[in-house]
Amino acid sequence: MTDQSLGPALVEEATKKSGLIWVRGEAPAARALWHVWHDGAAHVVGDGPGEQPLPGLVDGGTAEVTVRSKDKGGRIVAWTAAVREVAPGTEQWDAAVAELKGKRLNASDGEAMPERWARECRVVRLEPRSSTTDLPDGSLAAAPLPSPGITRRPVPAGLPKLLFRRKRRKADG
């Protein structure tokens, strides 16, 4: 456990500097989310077409947030957050969206993005409740779902001969 006097400063500084935070709300698994730190809380946008999913982040609920190091990727601090959905058209929404818009990469709609977020997405504020919690033990990695893309299969019998033949031709030429 971190010294409580350093807790809020550590949460803010680590979360500001990290590009991703791992968030687990009422869903069973934590999810990596891009975010911005604004006005004393992490803000995320999602649950709309082309945006990150926000499973388990329910207005009025709580979430466990784990912050990783931007340099090394290791866990720095974990904290409990109060989850609050920010209503479109409010001052708080406008300020949070201005920050989020500046950090959103590869948006297809550019300047129209805030209007789309207001219509189709949710902006969620994750406000620290407890300054720090114990870092989770172990990996926290979930096993990948079965898929033909990750299943190993034997190498076709003729493939090594084809690859070897190409290398020899290049060396002869």
C-alpha positions in Angstrom: 0.0 0.0 0.0 1.3 3.5 -0.8 1.6 6.3 1.8 -1.8 7.9 1.8 -0.4 11.5 1.6 1.2 10.6 -1.7 -1.8 8.6 -3.0 -3.8 11.3 -4.8 -0.7 12.9 -6.3 0.5 9.5 -7.5 -2.9 8.6 -9.0 -3.2 11.9 -10.9 0.4 12.0 -12.2 0.6 8.3 -13.2 -2.8 8.4 -14.9 -2.0 11.7 -16.7 1.2 10.2 -18.2 -0.2 6.8 -19.1 -1.7 6.3 -22.5 -3.9 3.4 -21.4 -5.6 2.5 -18.2 -7.0 -0.9 -17.3 -10.6 -0.6 -16.1 -12.8 -3.3 -14.6 -16.3 -2.2 -13.8 -19.2 -4.7 -13.4 -17.8 -6.8 -16.2 -15.7 -9.8 -15.1 -12.5 -8.8 -17.0 -10.5 -5.6 -17.1 -10.2 -3.7 -20.4 -7.5 -1.4 -21.7 -9.0 2.0 -22.4 -7.5 5.2 -23.8 -8.4 8.2 -21.7 -7.6 11.8 -20.7 -7.1 13.2 -17.3 -9.2 16.3 -16.8 -10.6 18.1 -13.8 -9.4 15.5 -11.3 -10.7 12.4 -13.1 -10.0 10.1 -16.0 -12.5 10.5 -18.9 -13.2 7.8 -21.5 -15.4 7.8 -24.5 -17.0 4.8 -26.1 -19.9 2.4 -26.7 -20.5 3.8 -30.2 -19.6 2.9 -33.7 -15.8 3.0 -34.2 -15.2 3.7 -30.5 -13.9 1.5 -27.7 -16.4 -0.6 -25.8 -17.1 0.3 -22.2 -18.4 -2.9 -20.7 -19.4 -2.8 -17.1 -19.1 0.9 -16.7 -22.5 1.8 -15.2 -23.5 5.3 -14.2 -23.4 5.4 -10.4 -21.2 2.2 -10.1 -17.6 1.7 -9.2 -14.6 0.5 -11.2 -11.1 -0.7 -10.4 -8.5 1.2 -12.4 -4.9 0.0 -12.8 -2.4 2.4 -14.3 0.6 1.2 -16.3 3.9 2.9 -16.9 4.2 4.5 -20.3 7.9 3.6 -20.5 8.0 0.0 -19.2 4.4 -1.1 -19.3 4.4 -2.3 -15.7 1.7 -1.5 -13.2 2.3 1.6 -11.1 -0.8 2.2 -9.1 -4.4 0.9 -8.8 -7.3 2.9 -7.5 -11.1 2.7 -7.1 -13.2 5.0 -9.2 -16.8 6.3 -9.0 -18.3 5.9 -12.4 -20.4 8.8 -13.7 -21.7 9.3 -17.1 -21.3 12.9 -18.3 -24.5 14.3 -20.0 -24.0 15.9 -23.5 -24.5 19.6 -23.7 -23.3 20.3 -20.1 -20.3 22.5 -19.4 -18.5 19.4 -18.0 -19.3 17.4 -21.1 -18.0 20.2 -23.4 -14.7 20.5 -21.4 -14.1 16.7 -21.3 -14.9 16.3 -25.0 -12.5 19.1 -25.9 -9.7 17.2 -24.1 -10.8 13.8 -25.5 -11.0 15.2 -29.1 -7.4 16.4 -28.9 -6.2 12.9 -27.9 -8.4 10.8 -30.3 -6.3 9.2 -33.0 -7.5 8.2 -36.5 -11.0 9.6 -36.2 -12.8 9.3 -39.5 -15.1 12.3 -39.0 -12.6 14.9 -37.7 -14.4 18.1 -36.6 -17.8 16.4 -36.5 -16.6 13.9 -33.9 -18.1 15.7 -30.8 -21.6 15.8 -32.5 -21.3 12.0 -33.2 -20.2 11.3 -29.6 -23.2 13.3 -28.3 -25.6 11.2 -30.5 -24.1 7.8 -30.4 -21.5 7.4 -27.6 -21.1 7.8 -23.9 -18.5 9.9 -22.1 -17.7 8.5 -18.7 -15.9 10.1 -15.8 -13.8 7.9 -13.6 -13.3 9.9 -10.4 -10.9 8.5 -7.8 -12.7 7.4 -4.6 -9.7 5.8 -2.8 -6.4 7.2 -3.6 -4.7 3.8 -4.0 -5.4 0.2 -3.6 -3.1 -2.8 -3.5 -1.8 -3.7 -6.9 -3.2 -7.0 -8.2 -1.1 -10.1 -8.0 -0.4 -12.2 -11.0 -0.8 -11.5 -14.7 -4.4 -10.5 -15.1 -4.1 -11.7 -18.7 -7.1 -13.5 -20.0 -6.6 -16.6 -22.2 -7.3 -15.9 -25.9 -10.6 -17.3 -27.2 -10.2 -20.2 -29.6 -9.8 -19.0 -33.2 -8.3 -20.3 -36.4 -6.1 -17.3 -36.4 -4.2 -18.4 -33.3 -4.4 -22.2 -33.6 -1.0 -23.7 -34.6 -1.1 -26.2 -37.4 1.6 -28.3 -39.0 3.7 -26.7 -41.7 2.7 -28.0 -45.1 5.1 -30.6 -46.3 6.2 -28.8 -49.5 6.8 -25.4 -47.9 10.4 -25.9 -46.6 11.5 -27.1 -50.1 9.9 -24.1 -51.8 11.5 -21.7 -49.3 14.9 -23.4 -49.6 14.8 -23.4 -53.4 14.1 -19.6 -53.5 17.1 -18.8 -51.3 19.4 -21.0 -53.5 18.3 -19.3 -56.7 18.9 -15.9 -55.2 22.4 -16.9 -54.1 23.2 -18.4 -57.6 22.0 -15.3 -59.4 
